Amino acid sequence: MTTITLPPYAVMLHNDEVNSMDGVVHALLLCVPELEPEDAVVIMLAAHEDGVARVIVCPVEVGRAHV
């Protein structure tokens, strides 16, 4: 049996002017259960300050499940 390794993809969070910071942290924790609350806050702040932040790197199928 051959194992196929899927290429890694980055799930990115883009800043917007619609969602509250608390709402973004809550959504991150719901969508990516392996994130710790402190990590979700760091990701949210990075997107807020830089316009975009990497949430997780994973195979595309896993990433689509986090959307």
C-alpha positions in Angstrom: 0.0 0.0 0.0 1.3 3.4 -1.0 0.9 6.4 1.4 0.3 9.7 -0.3 1.5 12.8 1.5 -0.6 15.8 0.8 1.1 19.2 0.4 0.6 21.6 3.3 -1.7 24.5 3.0 -2.0 27.6 5.2 -5.4 28.6 6.5 -5.3 32.4 6.7 -7.3 34.9 8.7 -7.9 38.3 7.1 -8.7 41.4 9.2 -12.1 43.1 8.6 -14.0 46.0 10.0 -17.2 44.0 10.7 -16.4 41.3 13.3 -15.4 42.1 16.9 -12.1 40.9 18.3 -14.0 38.7 20.8 -16.1 37.3 18.0 -13.1 36.4 15.9 -11.4 34.6 18.9 -14.6 32.7 19.6 -14.9 31.7 15.9 -11.3 30.5 15.8 -11.8 28.4 18.9 -15.0 26.8 17.4 -13.5 26.2 14.0 -10.0 25.0 15.1 -10.6 23.1 18.3 -6.9 22.3 18.7 -6.1 26.0 19.3 -5.7 27.2 22.9 -7.5 30.4 23.8 -4.2 32.3 24.1 -3.1 31.2 20.6 -6.5 32.3 19.2 -5.9 35.8 20.7 -2.4 36.0 19.3 -3.7 35.0 15.8 -6.5 37.5 16.0 -4.1 40.3 17.1 -1.7 39.5 14.3 -4.5 39.7 11.7 -5.7 43.0 13.3 -2.3 44.6 13.3 -0.9 43.1 10.0 -4.1 42.6 8.0 -3.6 38.8 7.7 -2.4 36.0 10.0 -1.7 32.3 9.5 -4.1 30.2 11.6 -2.9 26.7 10.9 -0.9 24.7 8.3 -2.5 21.4 7.3 -3.5 19.3 4.3 -6.1 21.1 2.1 -8.9 18.7 3.1 -8.3 19.5 6.8 -8.1 23.2 6.1 -11.5 23.2 4.3 -13.0 21.5 7.3 -11.9 24.5 9.5 -13.8 27.0 7.3 
